[in-house]
Amino acid sequence: MSDKPILPGAGSPNGGNPIEPVDLREALEQRYLAYALSTIMGRALPDVRDGLKPVHRRILYAMRDLRLNFDSAHKKSAKVVGEVMGNYHPHGDQAIYDALVRLAQDFSVRYPMVDGQGNFGSIDGDNAAAMRYTESRMTEVAQDLLDGIDEDTVDFRPNYDETTKEPVVLPSAFPNLLANGSSGIAVGMATNIPPHNVDEICAAALHLIKHPNATVEKLVELMPGPDFPTGGVIVDSREQIIETYKTGRGAFRIRAMWEREELGRGGYQIVITQIPYQVQKSKLIEKIAELLQERKLPLLADVRDESAEEIRVVLEPKTRSVDPLLLMESLFRLTELETRFSLNMNVLSAGQIPNVLSLREVLQQWLEHRIEVLVRRSNHRLKKIEHRLEVLDGYLIAYLNIDEVIRIVRFEDDPKAKLISRFKLTEVQADAILNLRLKSLSKLEEMEIKAEHDKLSAERRDLQKLLKSDDLQWQKISDEIKATRDRYSKKTPLGRRRSTFADAPAIDIDLEAALIEKEPITIILSDKGWIRAMKGHQDDLSKLDFKQGDGLKRALKAYTTDKILLFATNGKFYTLEANALPGGRGHGEPVRLMVDIEQNHDFVEAFVYRPERKLLVASTSGYGFVVPEAEVVAATRKGKQVLNVSEPDEARLVVPVEGDHVAVVGENRKMLVFRLSELNEMTRGKGVILFRAKDGGVSDIRVFAKADGLTWLDSAGRTFTVEWRDLKEWVGLRAQTGRMVPRGFPKSNRFGPAFS
C-alpha cells in the first residue's frame, strides 16, 4: 500500500487534517473483533460466578436502589425500566422490560428473581401487559444474589456515562447459573444451560468442598440432572447424563408427564399434566389438532385443553382397545410432547474468558467466587471493627479524664490539637470525642462502651483467625450453603423437584396394527389355496366344509394382529395381514387374488410370523440354508424372493430352527443327521447341498436339539422320540447320503407338522 496521503497537501504542516490510508482487511478484523467481544461479554454469555448477563444484573441492582425488597410494596415496572435505562443500560426500554418479565415468569425461570403483580404472560405464549400496567419487586432469590454488595465484596465499574457505578458481578450466595440456567447466542459461540434443583446443587457443592477431587459421576449421584420449571420426564440414561456433564456439551430428552384416567365401561382418556420446558401449550395443541386433520394420528380421536391454573390437556383415544403407550409414543415422535434441550455450558470465567466448562468446573468456580466474597467481606468488616475500636479507645480515655476534656473543649482555642497532644489521641479519636453529646457522659454509657469494646475485640480475633485459615473459610462457606439449602429444600413448595427421570419404553410403533383389536382366530388354508379366518381358536376341525375335491392343508391358531407368511414353490415368501383375511362363513377366497403368484406354482407352507425366529428353507434338489424370519417378510403383493430355484427344481420345505442338529429324510427313505453349524445363514441364495441322493430328492427336514432327541408323528397322531444314543449310526456330515430310516418311521416319509 502506498504511503502517500490521499488528498493533495495532506500530511504537510499546513495541509489540514490528513486522511490516512488503512488496510481494509486489518480494519475490518479489528472492528469485527471488537463487536464480537462486546456481544460475548456484554450481551450473550452469563458470568459463571452469578449466572447473570449484564441486563439482568442491572435490573436487580436498580431494584435494590429503589428499595424494592421482597417484603416491601410493589412499584410500577415502568419505574424500574426507567431506572435501569437511565443509569445503567442505555438500550431500548422494551428489551429491558422483556428481560424483567422473563425473570418473573415461573414457567420460564425455575427460581424467579422478580415478584410480578399483574399480567406477566402465560405458558400459552401470551405477552405480558405493558410496563405501565404491571408492578414488580425482588424475590428472596434476588436478595440472596445481592447479599453483601455494600460490604466491598465485589468490584464496581463506572456506568456508561460515568455518573455512577455498577457492580461487575454480584456476590451470589445463591448458585444462580445452575439453578436458573441461561441461554444466548453470541458471535461464533452460544450457550444453553438448563435449570437445576438448588437442594441438589448445594448437596453437590458441599461434597466438592469436602472432597475437592470428586468425580463427575459422584456429583451426578447428588445432582442427577436438570429440574425444569414446567416439570416433565427426562428419559436419558445415567451414562448419557454423566457424559454430558463431563464435557459440558450434550442434550436432554424431555417428555410430557401423562396419566391414564378411567371413564367406566372400559373406556379411558389420557391427561397431560406437565409439558416440556419452553413449549407453548397453545401451539402444542394446535399442532396435535393439525396432525389429526391430516390423519397422521390414527390412534387419537380428539384433544381438549381443560387447563386452569394447572395444566390439563385431555387426549381421547380412537377406541378403548388402543394401547395408551402406543398412542403416547406416536405423539412423542410427531409433536413437541417430546423435545430435546441442548446443553452447552459456555460461560465467562472471571467475567472475561469464554469457555465450555464441566459440571465440576462450574461448581468449583462458583465456590472460589464465594471464598473471594467471604475474604473481602471479612476484610471490610475488620476495617470497620478496627475503626470502631479506635473510636471506643478514645471514648474510654475521655471518660477517664472527663474533667480535663471538658476544660480543654471550653477554654482552648484549638481543642482538637490540644486533645491530641494532651492524651496522645489520633485525629479519628479526637473528632469522635468532640462530637460526643452531653447525654452520653453517664456512667451507664461508659459500661456499654466497655462491653461493646470487648465484643468487637472478640469478633476481630475471630475474623483474623478466619482470614488466616483456609479450613475455617471453607467451613464458613459450607455453613452458608447449608443455610441456602435449608431455605430452598425439596420440602418447600418452591424447592420441590418438578422434573422426574424414567427410561423410555422400547416400543416398535406399528400404527396400523395398533388400531386392530387383538382377537383369537383360526386360519384355514385348503389344498387348492382357499383361505379364511374363523373366530376363536378352533380345536375340532372335523366339521369344516370345503369345495368339492378340496380339503384342509393347514390350520393356524393366530390373532387378528398377526402377520401370516406363505412359502411358495417358486422360493418366494408372501405376507398377509390376519385382520384382512375373509371371514369363516363360506369357503373363503383364493390366496391367488391376494398375492401375485405364477399359475405353475403353489403354496408349500403357511405359518404365523415370529420376528425373533430363524427358518431353514430347502429345495427338492436338496439345497438349503438358514434365514432370519425377519428377513422374509414381503412388503408387496409380488412377494420376496429368498430361495433361488431353477426349473425343474422347486422350493420344497421351510421349517423353524429350534435346536442344534438337522435331520434330513430323502424320497429314497434314507436319513442323515448333521450339525446345524454346518449350514450357512443367508438372506437370499441357492444355499448348500444338505443331502445327496442318486434317486429322488428331499422329502422332509427337522431341526432338533441333541439333548431332546428326534421326534416324529405317526398316522394316528402319536409322538415317537429317538434318543441321541440311538441316532449315532445316522450322524454324519452335511451332503452325505445317509442310511435307511429307523424302524417305525412313518411311511409318509414325513416327521409331521413343522409349525405348531
Secondary structure as GFF3:
##gff-version 3
##sequence-region A 1 756
A	DSSP	alpha_helix	24	39	.	.	.	ID=ss1
A	DSSP	pi_helix	40	44	.	.	.	ID=ss2
A	DSSP	alpha_helix	54	65	.	.	.	ID=ss3
A	DSSP	beta_strand	75	76	.	.	.	ID=ss4
A	DSSP	alpha_helix	77	87	.	.	.	ID=ss5
A	DSSP	alpha_helix	93	104	.	.	.	ID=ss6
A	DSSP	beta_strand	114	117	.	.	.	ID=ss7
A	DSSP	beta_strand	135	138	.	.	.	ID=ss8
A	DSSP	alpha_helix	140	146	.	.	.	ID=ss9
A	DSSP	beta_strand	156	158	.	.	.	ID=ss10
A	DSSP	beta_strand	165	167	.	.	.	ID=ss11
A	DSSP	alpha_helix	176	180	.	.	.	ID=ss12
A	DSSP	beta_strand	182	185	.	.	.	ID=ss13
A	DSSP	beta_strand	190	193	.	.	.	ID=ss14
A	DSSP	alpha_helix	198	210	.	.	.	ID=ss15
A	DSSP	alpha_helix	216	222	.	.	.	ID=ss16
A	DSSP	beta_strand	233	234	.	.	.	ID=ss17
A	DSSP	alpha_helix	238	247	.	.	.	ID=ss18
A	DSSP	beta_strand	249	255	.	.	.	ID=ss19
A	DSSP	beta_strand	257	264	.	.	.	ID=ss20
A	DSSP	beta_strand	267	274	.	.	.	ID=ss21
A	DSSP	alpha_helix	281	293	.	.	.	ID=ss22
A	DSSP	beta_strand	300	305	.	.	.	ID=ss23
A	DSSP	beta_strand	313	317	.	.	.	ID=ss24
A	DSSP	alpha_helix	324	334	.	.	.	ID=ss25
A	DSSP	beta_strand	338	344	.	.	.	ID=ss26
A	DSSP	beta_strand	346	349	.	.	.	ID=ss27
A	DSSP	beta_strand	353	356	.	.	.	ID=ss28
A	DSSP	alpha_helix	359	400	.	.	.	ID=ss29
A	DSSP	alpha_helix	402	411	.	.	.	ID=ss30
A	DSSP	alpha_helix	415	423	.	.	.	ID=ss31
A	DSSP	alpha_helix	427	434	.	.	.	ID=ss32
A	DSSP	three_ten_helix	438	440	.	.	.	ID=ss33
A	DSSP	alpha_helix	443	468	.	.	.	ID=ss34
A	DSSP	alpha_helix	470	487	.	.	.	ID=ss35
A	DSSP	beta_strand	500	501	.	.	.	ID=ss36
A	DSSP	alpha_helix	511	514	.	.	.	ID=ss37
A	DSSP	beta_strand	520	526	.	.	.	ID=ss38
A	DSSP	beta_strand	530	535	.	.	.	ID=ss39
A	DSSP	beta_strand	552	559	.	.	.	ID=ss40
A	DSSP	beta_strand	563	568	.	.	.	ID=ss41
A	DSSP	beta_strand	572	577	.	.	.	ID=ss42
A	DSSP	three_ten_helix	578	580	.	.	.	ID=ss43
A	DSSP	beta_strand	589	590	.	.	.	ID=ss44
A	DSSP	three_ten_helix	591	593	.	.	.	ID=ss45
A	DSSP	beta_strand	603	608	.	.	.	ID=ss46
A	DSSP	beta_strand	614	619	.	.	.	ID=ss47
A	DSSP	beta_strand	623	628	.	.	.	ID=ss48
A	DSSP	three_ten_helix	629	631	.	.	.	ID=ss49
A	DSSP	beta_strand	640	641	.	.	.	ID=ss50
A	DSSP	beta_strand	651	656	.	.	.	ID=ss51
A	DSSP	beta_strand	661	666	.	.	.	ID=ss52
A	DSSP	beta_strand	670	675	.	.	.	ID=ss53
A	DSSP	three_ten_helix	676	678	.	.	.	ID=ss54
A	DSSP	beta_strand	688	689	.	.	.	ID=ss55
A	DSSP	beta_strand	698	704	.	.	.	ID=ss56
A	DSSP	beta_strand	710	713	.	.	.	ID=ss57
A	DSSP	beta_strand	719	722	.	.	.	ID=ss58
A	DSSP	three_ten_helix	724	726	.	.	.	ID=ss59
A	DSSP	three_ten_helix	728	730	.	.	.	ID=ss60
A	DSSP	beta_strand	739	740	.	.	.	ID=ss61
###
